Amino acid sequence: MIFYFSLNVNFQEFERYYQGHVTKVEVHDQNGKTLWINGRHFRPFLTRSGIKGQFKIELTSTGELLSLTQISPI
């Protein structure tokens, strides 16, 4: 399963995920489906301004992460 979504989180907001106080990031794909993704998967995309961009996530049929890629910055 492949989903596309946008994410725009500033550094201060994402700090809660980075420190482990909050574990799941709620996003909505381009068709309106709600996805809950562990915040640790976004760490490679974190910059001083936060995480901003269009993303593609690929999951197994059981919902396990296969890949998460940033396809374009916002």
PQR file with spaces between the fields and no chain letter, atoms N, CA, C, O and H, PARSE charges and radii, in Angstrom:
ATOM       1  N    MET     1       0.838   -1.163    0.000 -0.4000 1.5000
ATOM       2  CA   MET     1       0.000    0.000    0.000 -0.0000 2.0000
ATOM       3  C    MET     1       0.889    1.234    0.000  0.5500 1.7000
ATOM       4  O    MET     1       1.876    1.303    0.732 -0.5500 1.4000
ATOM       5  N    ILE     2       0.530    2.200   -0.825 -0.4000 1.5000
ATOM       6  CA   ILE     2       1.293    3.436   -0.940 -0.0000 2.0000
ATOM       7  C    ILE     2       0.363    4.611   -0.662  0.5500 1.7000
ATOM       8  O    ILE     2      -0.757    4.668   -1.169 -0.5500 1.4000
ATOM       9  H    ILE     2      -0.272    2.143   -1.420  0.4000 1.0000
ATOM      10  N    PHE     3       0.850    5.550    0.157 -0.4000 1.5000
ATOM      11  CA   PHE     3       0.083    6.735    0.506 -0.0000 2.0000
ATOM      12  C    PHE     3       0.962    7.972    0.306  0.5500 1.7000
ATOM      13  O    PHE     3       2.176    7.921    0.503 -0.5500 1.4000
ATOM      14  H    PHE     3       1.760    5.503    0.569  0.4000 1.0000
ATOM      15  N    TYR     4       0.336    9.070   -0.083 -0.4000 1.5000
ATOM      16  CA   TYR     4       1.022   10.346   -0.256 -0.0000 2.0000
ATOM      17  C    TYR     4       0.383   11.365    0.682  0.5500 1.7000
ATOM      18  O    TYR     4      -0.840   11.419    0.807 -0.5500 1.4000
ATOM      19  H    TYR     4      -0.650    9.111   -0.242  0.4000 1.0000
ATOM      20  N    PHE     5       1.219   12.176    1.342 -0.4000 1.5000
ATOM      21  CA   PHE     5       0.695   13.172    2.268 -0.0000 2.0000
ATOM      22  C    PHE     5       1.674   14.325    2.411  0.5500 1.7000
ATOM      23  O    PHE     5       2.849   14.205    2.064 -0.5500 1.4000
ATOM      24  H    PHE     5       2.212   12.132    1.240  0.4000 1.0000
ATOM      25  N    SER     6       1.180   15.437    2.922 -0.4000 1.5000
ATOM      26  CA   SER     6       1.999   16.611    3.229 -0.0000 2.0000
ATOM      27  C    SER     6       2.189   16.688    4.734  0.5500 1.7000
ATOM      28  O    SER     6       1.328   16.266    5.507 -0.5500 1.4000
ATOM      29  H    SER     6       0.226   15.534    3.203  0.4000 1.0000
ATOM      30  N    LEU     7       3.316   17.229    5.133 -0.4000 1.5000
ATOM      31  CA   LEU     7       3.570   17.435    6.554 -0.0000 2.0000
ATOM      32  C    LEU     7       4.278   18.768    6.712  0.5500 1.7000
ATOM      33  O    LEU     7       5.239   19.066    6.003 -0.5500 1.4000
ATOM      34  H    LEU     7       4.015   17.572    4.505  0.4000 1.0000
ATOM      35  N    ASN     8       3.789   19.568    7.654 -0.4000 1.5000
ATOM      36  CA   ASN     8       4.384   20.865    7.939 -0.0000 2.0000
ATOM      37  C    ASN     8       4.360   21.048    9.451  0.5500 1.7000
ATOM      38  O    ASN     8       3.370   21.514   10.015 -0.5500 1.4000
ATOM      39  H    ASN     8       3.009   19.326    8.231  0.4000 1.0000
ATOM      40  N    VAL     9       5.461   20.677   10.102 -0.4000 1.5000
ATOM      41  CA   VAL     9       5.578   20.733   11.556 -0.0000 2.0000
ATOM      42  C    VAL     9       6.832   21.532   11.891  0.5500 1.7000
ATOM      43  O    VAL     9       7.917   21.215   11.403 -0.5500 1.4000
ATOM      44  H    VAL     9       6.265   20.298    9.645  0.4000 1.0000
ATOM      45  N    ASN    10       6.692   22.576   12.726 -0.4000 1.5000
ATOM      46  CA   ASN    10       7.884   23.345   13.064 -0.0000 2.0000
ATOM      47  C    ASN    10       8.746   22.559   14.064  0.5500 1.7000
ATOM      48  O    ASN    10       8.309   21.558   14.633 -0.5500 1.4000
ATOM      49  H    ASN    10       5.811   22.834   13.122  0.4000 1.0000
ATOM      50  N    PHE    11       9.959   23.031   14.258 -0.4000 1.5000
ATOM      51  CA   PHE    11      10.922   22.306   15.089 -0.0000 2.0000
ATOM      52  C    PHE    11      10.414   22.120   16.516  0.5500 1.7000
ATOM      53  O    PHE    11      10.555   21.041   17.091 -0.5500 1.4000
ATOM      54  H    PHE    11      10.314   23.844   13.796  0.4000 1.0000
ATOM      55  N    GLN    12       9.819   23.176   17.092 -0.4000 1.5000
ATOM      56  CA   GLN    12       9.344   23.093   18.468 -0.0000 2.0000
ATOM      57  C    GLN    12       8.233   22.047   18.607  0.5500 1.7000
ATOM      58  O    GLN    12       8.209   21.300   19.585 -0.5500 1.4000
ATOM      59  H    GLN    12       9.704   24.053   16.625  0.4000 1.0000
ATOM      60  N    GLU    13       7.324   21.988   17.646 -0.4000 1.5000
ATOM      61  CA   GLU    13       6.252   20.990   17.692 -0.0000 2.0000
ATOM      62  C    GLU    13       6.829   19.578   17.588  0.5500 1.7000
ATOM      63  O    GLU    13       6.408   18.675   18.312 -0.5500 1.4000
ATOM      64  H    GLU    13       7.344   22.594   16.852  0.4000 1.0000
ATOM      65  N    PHE    14       7.790   19.393   16.687 -0.4000 1.5000
ATOM      66  CA   PHE    14       8.335   18.058   16.479 -0.0000 2.0000
ATOM      67  C    PHE    14       9.211   17.602   17.638  0.5500 1.7000
ATOM      68  O    PHE    14       9.430   16.404   17.813 -0.5500 1.4000
ATOM      69  H    PHE    14       8.131   20.126   16.099  0.4000 1.0000
ATOM      70  N    GLU    15       9.705   18.529   18.419 -0.4000 1.5000
ATOM      71  CA   GLU    15      10.570   18.183   19.545 -0.0000 2.0000
ATOM      72  C    GLU    15       9.897   17.179   20.491  0.5500 1.7000
ATOM      73  O    GLU    15      10.577   16.330   21.067 -0.5500 1.4000
ATOM      74  H    GLU    15       9.526   19.502   18.277  0.4000 1.0000
ATOM      75  N    ARG    16       8.579   17.266   20.657 -0.4000 1.5000
ATOM      76  CA   ARG    16       7.845   16.316   21.503 -0.0000 2.0000
ATOM      77  C    ARG    16       7.993   14.887   20.983  0.5500 1.7000
ATOM      78  O    ARG    16       8.126   13.948   21.768 -0.5500 1.4000
ATOM      79  H    ARG    16       8.026   17.956   20.189  0.4000 1.0000
ATOM      80  N    TYR    17       7.968   14.725   19.649 -0.4000 1.5000
ATOM      81  CA   TYR    17       8.123   13.397   19.040 -0.0000 2.0000
ATOM      82  C    TYR    17       9.569   12.932   19.161  0.5500 1.7000
ATOM      83  O    TYR    17       9.849   11.773   19.465 -0.5500 1.4000
ATOM      84  H    TYR    17       7.860   15.488   19.012  0.4000 1.0000
ATOM      85  N    TYR    18      10.476   13.870   18.916 -0.4000 1.5000
ATOM      86  CA   TYR    18      11.901   13.542   18.942 -0.0000 2.0000
ATOM      87  C    TYR    18      12.329   13.072   20.325  0.5500 1.7000
ATOM      88  O    TYR    18      13.148   12.162   20.452 -0.5500 1.4000
ATOM      89  H    TYR    18      10.249   14.812   18.669  0.4000 1.0000
ATOM      90  N    GLN    19      11.775   13.693   21.356 -0.4000 1.5000
ATOM      91  CA   GLN    19      12.137   13.337   22.723 -0.0000 2.0000
ATOM      92  C    GLN    19      11.352   12.140   23.233  0.5500 1.7000
ATOM      93  O    GLN    19      11.630   11.647   24.326 -0.5500 1.4000
ATOM      94  H    GLN    19      11.110   14.432   21.252  0.4000 1.0000
ATOM      95  N    GLY    20      10.377   11.662   22.469 -0.4000 1.5000
ATOM      96  CA   GLY    20       9.626   10.482   22.854 -0.0000 2.0000
ATOM      97  C    GLY    20       8.426   10.746   23.743  0.5500 1.7000
ATOM      98  O    GLY    20       7.796    9.804   24.223 -0.5500 1.4000
ATOM      99  H    GLY    20      10.151   12.062   21.581  0.4000 1.0000
ATOM     100  N    HIS    21       8.096   12.028   23.974 -0.4000 1.5000
ATOM     101  CA   HIS    21       6.920   12.347   24.785 -0.0000 2.0000
ATOM     102  C    HIS    21       5.631   11.979   24.051  0.5500 1.7000
ATOM     103  O    HIS    21       4.637   11.591   24.665 -0.5500 1.4000
ATOM     104  H    HIS    21       8.608   12.793   23.584  0.4000 1.0000
ATOM     105  N    VAL    22       5.668   12.108   22.740 -0.4000 1.5000
ATOM     106  CA   VAL    22       4.552   11.722   21.878 -0.0000 2.0000
ATOM     107  C    VAL    22       5.151   10.804   20.828  0.5500 1.7000
ATOM     108  O    VAL    22       6.208   11.112   20.276 -0.5500 1.4000
ATOM     109  H    VAL    22       6.475   12.423   22.241  0.4000 1.0000
ATOM     110  N    THR    23       4.505    9.692   20.542 -0.4000 1.5000
ATOM     111  CA   THR    23       5.127    8.738   19.620 -0.0000 2.0000
ATOM     112  C    THR    23       4.547    8.754   18.216  0.5500 1.7000
ATOM     113  O    THR    23       5.280    8.512   17.257 -0.5500 1.4000
ATOM     114  H    THR    23       3.647    9.442   20.991  0.4000 1.0000
ATOM     115  N    LYS    24       3.275    9.027   18.061 -0.4000 1.5000
ATOM     116  CA   LYS    24       2.637    8.913   16.748 -0.0000 2.0000
ATOM     117  C    LYS    24       2.321   10.276   16.148  0.5500 1.7000
ATOM     118  O    LYS    24       1.811   11.170   16.824 -0.5500 1.4000
ATOM     119  H    LYS    24       2.680    9.224   18.840  0.4000 1.0000
ATOM     120  N    VAL    25       2.633   10.412   14.870 -0.4000 1.5000
ATOM     121  CA   VAL    25       2.295   11.605   14.106 -0.0000 2.0000
ATOM     122  C    VAL    25       1.051   11.274   13.296  0.5500 1.7000
ATOM     123  O    VAL    25       1.026   10.278   12.574 -0.5500 1.4000
ATOM     124  H    VAL    25       3.048    9.686   14.321  0.4000 1.0000
ATOM     125  N    GLU    26       0.027   12.098   13.412 -0.4000 1.5000
ATOM     126  CA   GLU    26      -1.201   11.891   12.642 -0.0000 2.0000
ATOM     127  C    GLU    26      -1.105   12.693   11.353  0.5500 1.7000
ATOM     128  O    GLU    26      -0.887   13.904   11.381 -0.5500 1.4000
ATOM     129  H    GLU    26       0.047   12.907   13.999  0.4000 1.0000
ATOM     130  N    VAL    27      -1.269   12.012   10.225 -0.4000 1.5000
ATOM     131  CA   VAL    27      -1.281   12.673    8.921 -0.0000 2.0000
ATOM     132  C    VAL    27      -2.512   12.196    8.160  0.5500 1.7000
ATOM     133  O    VAL    27      -3.114   11.172    8.482 -0.5500 1.4000
ATOM     134  H    VAL    27      -1.447   11.028   10.203  0.4000 1.0000
ATOM     135  N    HIS    28      -2.861   12.968    7.147 -0.4000 1.5000
ATOM     136  CA   HIS    28      -3.983   12.607    6.282 -0.0000 2.0000
ATOM     137  C    HIS    28      -3.454   12.520    4.865  0.5500 1.7000
ATOM     138  O    HIS    28      -2.854   13.469    4.360 -0.5500 1.4000
ATOM     139  H    HIS    28      -2.372   13.800    6.885  0.4000 1.0000
ATOM     140  N    ASP    29      -3.677   11.374    4.217 -0.4000 1.5000
ATOM     141  CA   ASP    29      -3.180   11.211    2.858 -0.0000 2.0000
ATOM     142  C    ASP    29      -4.026   12.048    1.904  0.5500 1.7000
ATOM     143  O    ASP    29      -5.014   12.662    2.307 -0.5500 1.4000
ATOM     144  H    ASP    29      -4.165   10.603    4.627  0.4000 1.0000
ATOM     145  N    GLN    30      -3.623   12.063    0.635 -0.4000 1.5000
ATOM     146  CA   GLN    30      -4.290   12.910   -0.355 -0.0000 2.0000
ATOM     147  C    GLN    30      -5.747   12.533   -0.581  0.5500 1.7000
ATOM     148  O    GLN    30      -6.494   13.316   -1.168 -0.5500 1.4000
ATOM     149  H    GLN    30      -2.820   11.564    0.308  0.4000 1.0000
ATOM     150  N    ASN    31      -6.171   11.353   -0.131 -0.4000 1.5000
ATOM     151  CA   ASN    31      -7.559   10.927   -0.268 -0.0000 2.0000
ATOM     152  C    ASN    31      -8.340   11.062    1.038  0.5500 1.7000
ATOM     153  O    ASN    31      -9.499   10.657    1.114 -0.5500 1.4000
ATOM     154  H    ASN    31      -5.563   10.718    0.346  0.4000 1.0000
ATOM     155  N    GLY    32      -7.699   11.637    2.074 -0.4000 1.5000
ATOM     156  CA   GLY    32      -8.371   11.864    3.340 -0.0000 2.0000
ATOM     157  C    GLY    32      -8.237   10.760    4.368  0.5500 1.7000
ATOM     158  O    GLY    32      -8.795   10.867    5.460 -0.5500 1.4000
ATOM     159  H    GLY    32      -6.757   11.967    2.012  0.4000 1.0000
ATOM     160  N    LYS    33      -7.515    9.707    4.047 -0.4000 1.5000
ATOM     161  CA   LYS    33      -7.319    8.605    4.993 -0.0000 2.0000
ATOM     162  C    LYS    33      -6.359    9.051    6.097  0.5500 1.7000
ATOM     163  O    LYS    33      -5.324    9.656    5.816 -0.5500 1.4000
ATOM     164  H    LYS    33      -7.062    9.619    3.160  0.4000 1.0000
ATOM     165  N    THR    34      -6.701    8.755    7.337 -0.4000 1.5000
ATOM     166  CA   THR    34      -5.858    9.104    8.480 -0.0000 2.0000
ATOM     167  C    THR    34      -4.831    8.001    8.711  0.5500 1.7000
ATOM     168  O    THR    34      -5.169    6.819    8.770 -0.5500 1.4000
ATOM     169  H    THR    34      -7.542    8.264    7.565  0.4000 1.0000
ATOM     170  N    LEU    35      -3.576    8.407    8.839 -0.4000 1.5000
ATOM     171  CA   LEU    35      -2.478    7.481    9.121 -0.0000 2.0000
ATOM     172  C    LEU    35      -1.793    7.935   10.403  0.5500 1.7000
ATOM     173  O    LEU    35      -1.627    9.132   10.637 -0.5500 1.4000
ATOM     174  H    LEU    35      -3.301    9.367    8.791  0.4000 1.0000
ATOM     175  N    TRP    36      -1.402    6.983   11.224 -0.4000 1.5000
ATOM     176  CA   TRP    36      -0.616    7.248   12.434 -0.0000 2.0000
ATOM     177  C    TRP    36       0.765    6.641   12.220  0.5500 1.7000
ATOM     178  O    TRP    36       0.908    5.425   12.089 -0.5500 1.4000
ATOM     179  H    TRP    36      -1.537    6.010   11.035  0.4000 1.0000
ATOM     180  N    ILE    37       1.783    7.505   12.186 -0.4000 1.5000
ATOM     181  CA   ILE    37       3.144    7.070   11.861 -0.0000 2.0000
ATOM     182  C    ILE    37       4.049    7.393   13.042  0.5500 1.7000
ATOM     183  O    ILE    37       4.003    8.498   13.582 -0.5500 1.4000
ATOM     184  H    ILE    37       1.667    8.492   12.292  0.4000 1.0000
ATOM     185  N    ASN    38       4.865    6.436   13.441 -0.4000 1.5000
ATOM     186  CA   ASN    38       5.791    6.664   14.542 -0.0000 2.0000
ATOM     187  C    ASN    38       6.715    7.836   14.197  0.5500 1.7000
ATOM     188  O    ASN    38       7.318    7.868   13.125 -0.5500 1.4000
ATOM     189  H    ASN    38       4.902    5.537   13.003  0.4000 1.0000
ATOM     190  N    GLY    39       6.815    8.786   15.113 -0.4000 1.5000
ATOM     191  CA   GLY    39       7.611    9.984   14.887 -0.0000 2.0000
ATOM     192  C    GLY    39       9.073    9.718   14.593  0.5500 1.7000
ATOM     193  O    GLY    39       9.725   10.521   13.926 -0.5500 1.4000
ATOM     194  H    GLY    39       6.325    8.759   15.984  0.4000 1.0000
ATOM     195  N    ARG    40       9.597    8.611   15.076 -0.4000 1.5000
ATOM     196  CA   ARG    40      11.025    8.324   14.845 -0.0000 2.0000
ATOM     197  C    ARG    40      11.350    8.177   13.359  0.5500 1.7000
ATOM     198  O    ARG    40      12.491    8.394   12.952 -0.5500 1.4000
ATOM     199  H    ARG    40       9.067    7.959   15.617  0.4000 1.0000
ATOM     200  N    HIS    41      10.358    7.812   12.548 -0.4000 1.5000
ATOM     201  CA   HIS    41      10.593    7.638   11.116 -0.0000 2.0000
ATOM     202  C    HIS    41      10.829    8.972   10.399  0.5500 1.7000
ATOM     203  O    HIS    41      11.339    8.995    9.279 -0.5500 1.4000
ATOM     204  H    HIS    41       9.430    7.636   12.878  0.4000 1.0000
ATOM     205  N    PHE    42      10.459   10.075   11.044 -0.4000 1.5000
ATOM     206  CA   PHE    42      10.637   11.390   10.433 -0.0000 2.0000
ATOM     207  C    PHE    42      11.951   12.057   10.809  0.5500 1.7000
ATOM     208  O    PHE    42      12.285   13.101   10.249 -0.5500 1.4000
ATOM     209  H    PHE    42      10.045   10.056   11.954  0.4000 1.0000
ATOM     210  N    ARG    43      12.698   11.489   11.732 -0.4000 1.5000
ATOM     211  CA   ARG    43      13.946   12.112   12.189 -0.0000 2.0000
ATOM     212  C    ARG    43      14.916   12.453   11.057  0.5500 1.7000
ATOM     213  O    ARG    43      15.541   13.512   11.115 -0.5500 1.4000
ATOM     214  H    ARG    43      12.427   10.641   12.186  0.4000 1.0000
ATOM     215  N    PRO    44      15.074   11.608   10.024 -0.5600 1.5000
ATOM     216  CA   PRO    44      16.019   11.968    8.951  0.2800 2.0000
ATOM     217  C    PRO    44      15.616   13.232    8.176  0.5500 1.7000
ATOM     218  O    PRO    44      16.442   13.819    7.478 -0.5500 1.4000
ATOM     219  N    PHE    45      14.367   13.643    8.296 -0.4000 1.5000
ATOM     220  CA   PHE    45      13.865   14.781    7.533 -0.0000 2.0000
ATOM     221  C    PHE    45      13.814   16.060    8.361  0.5500 1.7000
ATOM     222  O    PHE    45      13.400   17.103    7.854 -0.5500 1.4000
ATOM     223  H    PHE    45      13.695   13.166    8.863  0.4000 1.0000
ATOM     224  N    LEU    46      14.227   16.001    9.623 -0.4000 1.5000
ATOM     225  CA   LEU    46      14.151   17.136   10.524 -0.0000 2.0000
ATOM     226  C    LEU    46      15.243   18.149   10.218  0.5500 1.7000
ATOM     227  O    LEU    46      16.419   17.799   10.120 -0.5500 1.4000
ATOM     228  H    LEU    46      14.564   15.154   10.035  0.4000 1.0000
ATOM     229  N    THR    47      14.841   19.417   10.068 -0.4000 1.5000
ATOM     230  CA   THR    47      15.782   20.525    9.876 -0.0000 2.0000
ATOM     231  C    THR    47      15.544   21.537   10.992  0.5500 1.7000
ATOM     232  O    THR    47      14.675   21.334   11.840 -0.5500 1.4000
ATOM     233  H    THR    47      13.885   19.701   10.148  0.4000 1.0000
ATOM     234  N    ARG    48      16.296   22.603   10.994 -0.4000 1.5000
ATOM     235  CA   ARG    48      16.125   23.643   12.018 -0.0000 2.0000
ATOM     236  C    ARG    48      14.733   24.272   11.965  0.5500 1.7000
ATOM     237  O    ARG    48      14.229   24.759   12.977 -0.5500 1.4000
ATOM     238  H    ARG    48      17.002   22.768   10.305  0.4000 1.0000
ATOM     239  N    SER    49      14.120   24.260   10.797 -0.4000 1.5000
ATOM     240  CA   SER    49      12.780   24.841   10.685 -0.0000 2.0000
ATOM     241  C    SER    49      11.688   23.806   10.934  0.5500 1.7000
ATOM     242  O    SER    49      10.512   24.162   11.013 -0.5500 1.4000
ATOM     243  H    SER    49      14.529   23.864    9.975  0.4000 1.0000
ATOM     244  N    GLY    50      12.049   22.547   11.059 -0.4000 1.5000
ATOM     245  CA   GLY    50      11.079   21.487   11.315 -0.0000 2.0000
ATOM     246  C    GLY    50      11.056   20.465   10.198  0.5500 1.7000
ATOM     247  O    GLY    50      12.089   20.148    9.610 -0.5500 1.4000
ATOM     248  H    GLY    50      13.004   22.258   10.996  0.4000 1.0000
ATOM     249  N    ILE    51       9.876   19.955    9.911 -0.4000 1.5000
ATOM     250  CA   ILE    51       9.699   18.984    8.833 -0.0000 2.0000
ATOM     251  C    ILE    51       8.617   19.522    7.922  0.5500 1.7000
ATOM     252  O    ILE    51       7.474   19.716    8.335 -0.5500 1.4000
ATOM     253  H    ILE    51       9.036   20.213   10.389  0.4000 1.0000
ATOM     254  N    LYS    52       8.995   19.761    6.670 -0.4000 1.5000
ATOM     255  CA   LYS    52       8.056   20.330    5.713 -0.0000 2.0000
ATOM     256  C    LYS    52       8.248   19.645    4.377  0.5500 1.7000
ATOM     257  O    LYS    52       9.365   19.558    3.869 -0.5500 1.4000
ATOM     258  H    LYS    52       9.923   19.603    6.334  0.4000 1.0000
ATOM     259  N    GLY    53       7.156   19.157    3.810 -0.4000 1.5000
ATOM     260  CA   GLY    53       7.263   18.568    2.489 -0.0000 2.0000
ATOM     261  C    GLY    53       6.152   17.606    2.158  0.5500 1.7000
ATOM     262  O    GLY    53       5.229   17.375    2.939 -0.5500 1.4000
ATOM     263  H    GLY    53       6.248   19.228    4.224  0.4000 1.0000
ATOM     264  N    GLN    54       6.277   17.056    0.971 -0.4000 1.5000
ATOM     265  CA   GLN    54       5.387   16.022    0.477 -0.0000 2.0000
ATOM     266  C    GLN    54       6.103   14.693    0.682  0.5500 1.7000
ATOM     267  O    GLN    54       7.291   14.565    0.386 -0.5500 1.4000
ATOM     268  H    GLN    54       7.027   17.243    0.337  0.4000 1.0000
ATOM     269  N    PHE    55       5.374   13.712    1.188 -0.4000 1.5000
ATOM     270  CA   PHE    55       5.977   12.426    1.521 -0.0000 2.0000
ATOM     271  C    PHE    55       5.213   11.271    0.870  0.5500 1.7000
ATOM     272  O    PHE    55       4.032   11.372    0.538 -0.5500 1.4000
ATOM     273  H    PHE    55       4.409   13.816    1.428  0.4000 1.0000
ATOM     274  N    LYS    56       5.938   10.189    0.710 -0.4000 1.5000
ATOM     275  CA   LYS    56       5.372    8.933    0.204 -0.0000 2.0000
ATOM     276  C    LYS    56       5.717    7.860    1.229  0.5500 1.7000
ATOM     277  O    LYS    56       6.876    7.711    1.618 -0.5500 1.4000
ATOM     278  H    LYS    56       6.897   10.107    0.980  0.4000 1.0000
ATOM     279  N    ILE    57       4.710    7.120    1.660 -0.4000 1.5000
ATOM     280  CA   ILE    57       4.954    6.025    2.596 -0.0000 2.0000
ATOM     281  C    ILE    57       4.433    4.742    1.960  0.5500 1.7000
ATOM     282  O    ILE    57       3.346    4.706    1.382 -0.5500 1.4000
ATOM     283  H    ILE    57       3.769    7.241    1.344  0.4000 1.0000
ATOM     284  N    GLU    58       5.226    3.706    2.080 -0.4000 1.5000
ATOM     285  CA   GLU    58       4.830    2.394    1.570 -0.0000 2.0000
ATOM     286  C    GLU    58       4.750    1.442    2.751  0.5500 1.7000
ATOM     287  O    GLU    58       5.687    1.328    3.541 -0.5500 1.4000
ATOM     288  H    GLU    58       6.109    3.735    2.549  0.4000 1.0000
ATOM     289  N    LEU    59       3.600    0.753    2.861 -0.4000 1.5000
ATOM     290  CA   LEU    59       3.338   -0.168    3.958 -0.0000 2.0000
ATOM     291  C    LEU    59       3.044   -1.563    3.429  0.5500 1.7000
ATOM     292  O    LEU    59       2.583   -1.731    2.300 -0.5500 1.4000
ATOM     293  H    LEU    59       2.838    0.846    2.220  0.4000 1.0000
ATOM     294  N    THR    60       3.317   -2.558    4.261 -0.4000 1.5000
ATOM     295  CA   THR    60       2.924   -3.924    3.912 -0.0000 2.0000
ATOM     296  C    THR    60       1.412   -4.035    4.075  0.5500 1.7000
ATOM     297  O    THR    60       0.770   -3.098    4.550 -0.5500 1.4000
ATOM     298  H    THR    60       3.692   -2.422    5.178  0.4000 1.0000
ATOM     299  N    SER    61       0.851   -5.146    3.694 -0.4000 1.5000
ATOM     300  CA   SER    61      -0.589   -5.359    3.838 -0.0000 2.0000
ATOM     301  C    SER    61      -1.018   -5.403    5.299  0.5500 1.7000
ATOM     302  O    SER    61      -2.197   -5.234    5.610 -0.5500 1.4000
ATOM     303  H    SER    61       1.373   -5.907    3.308  0.4000 1.0000
ATOM     304  N    THR    62      -0.047   -5.633    6.208 -0.4000 1.5000
ATOM     305  CA   THR    62      -0.352   -5.648    7.639 -0.0000 2.0000
ATOM     306  C    THR    62      -0.038   -4.310    8.313  0.5500 1.7000
ATOM     307  O    THR    62      -0.149   -4.192    9.533 -0.5500 1.4000
ATOM     308  H    THR    62       0.910   -5.770    5.955  0.4000 1.0000
ATOM     309  N    GLY    63       0.353   -3.303    7.527 -0.4000 1.5000
ATOM     310  CA   GLY    63       0.606   -1.972    8.060 -0.0000 2.0000
ATOM     311  C    GLY    63       2.013   -1.698    8.526  0.5500 1.7000
ATOM     312  O    GLY    63       2.258   -0.668    9.155 -0.5500 1.4000
ATOM     313  H    GLY    63       0.443   -3.399    6.536  0.4000 1.0000
ATOM     314  N    GLU    64       2.954   -2.590    8.237 -0.4000 1.5000
ATOM     315  CA   GLU    64       4.343   -2.360    8.627 -0.0000 2.0000
ATOM     316  C    GLU    64       5.036   -1.475    7.593  0.5500 1.7000
ATOM     317  O    GLU    64       4.792   -1.591    6.392 -0.5500 1.4000
ATOM     318  H    GLU    64       2.756   -3.426    7.726  0.4000 1.0000
ATOM     319  N    LEU    65       5.900   -0.594    8.078 -0.4000 1.5000
ATOM     320  CA   LEU    65       6.602    0.350    7.221 -0.0000 2.0000
ATOM     321  C    LEU    65       7.625   -0.354    6.318  0.5500 1.7000
ATOM     322  O    LEU    65       8.473   -1.114    6.785 -0.5500 1.4000
ATOM     323  H    LEU    65       6.098   -0.500    9.054  0.4000 1.0000
ATOM     324  N    LEU    66       7.521   -0.084    5.036 -0.4000 1.5000
ATOM     325  CA   LEU    66       8.544   -0.532    4.090 -0.0000 2.0000
ATOM     326  C    LEU    66       9.484    0.612    3.755  0.5500 1.7000
ATOM     327  O    LEU    66      10.703    0.438    3.725 -0.5500 1.4000
ATOM     328  H    LEU    66       6.833    0.534    4.656  0.4000 1.0000
ATOM     329  N    SER    67       8.902    1.806    3.499 -0.4000 1.5000
ATOM     330  CA   SER    67       9.733    2.975    3.200 -0.0000 2.0000
ATOM     331  C    SER    67       8.955    4.257    3.443  0.5500 1.7000
ATOM     332  O    SER    67       7.728    4.298    3.347 -0.5500 1.4000
ATOM     333  H    SER    67       7.913    1.948    3.524  0.4000 1.0000
ATOM     334  N    LEU    68       9.708    5.299    3.762 -0.4000 1.5000
ATOM     335  CA   LEU    68       9.175    6.639    3.903 -0.0000 2.0000
ATOM     336  C    LEU    68      10.155    7.560    3.206  0.5500 1.7000
ATOM     337  O    LEU    68      11.327    7.620    3.580 -0.5500 1.4000
ATOM     338  H    LEU    68      10.704    5.265    3.840  0.4000 1.0000
ATOM     339  N    THR    69       9.691    8.277    2.198 -0.4000 1.5000
ATOM     340  CA   THR    69      10.569    9.160    1.448 -0.0000 2.0000
ATOM     341  C    THR    69       9.916   10.531    1.287  0.5500 1.7000
ATOM     342  O    THR    69       8.698   10.662    1.169 -0.5500 1.4000
ATOM     343  H    THR    69       8.740    8.229    1.894  0.4000 1.0000
ATOM     344  N    GLN    70      10.774   11.537    1.287 -0.4000 1.5000
ATOM     345  CA   GLN    70      10.297   12.894    1.005 -0.0000 2.0000
ATOM     346  C    GLN    70      10.404   13.087   -0.490  0.5500 1.7000
ATOM     347  O    GLN    70      11.492   12.991   -1.058 -0.5500 1.4000
ATOM     348  H    GLN    70      11.764   11.431    1.383  0.4000 1.0000
ATOM     349  N    ILE    71       9.284   13.359   -1.131 -0.4000 1.5000
ATOM     350  CA   ILE    71       9.303   13.488   -2.583 -0.0000 2.0000
ATOM     351  C    ILE    71       9.463   14.930   -3.046  0.5500 1.7000
ATOM     352  O    ILE    71       9.856   15.180   -4.185 -0.5500 1.4000
ATOM     353  H    ILE    71       8.400   13.437   -0.670  0.4000 1.0000
ATOM     354  N    SER    72       9.156   15.886   -2.156 -0.4000 1.5000
ATOM     355  CA   SER    72       9.439   17.287   -2.468 -0.0000 2.0000
ATOM     356  C    SER    72       9.290   18.130   -1.211  0.5500 1.7000
ATOM     357  O    SER    72       8.435   17.853   -0.370 -0.5500 1.4000
ATOM     358  H    SER    72       8.837   15.682   -1.230  0.4000 1.0000
ATOM     359  N    PRO    73      10.123   19.160   -1.085 -0.5600 1.5000
ATOM     360  CA   PRO    73       9.974   20.077    0.050  0.2800 2.0000
ATOM     361  C    PRO    73       8.823   21.037   -0.216  0.5500 1.7000
ATOM     362  O    PRO    73       8.430   21.243   -1.365 -0.5500 1.4000
ATOM     363  N    ILE    74       8.288   21.617    0.839 -0.4000 1.5000
ATOM     364  CA   ILE    74       7.229   22.623    0.664 -0.0000 2.0000
ATOM     365  C    ILE    74       7.883   23.972    0.577  0.5500 1.7000
ATOM     366  O    ILE    74       7.196   24.983    0.428 -0.5500 1.4000
ATOM     367  H    ILE    74       8.607   21.449    1.772  0.4000 1.0000
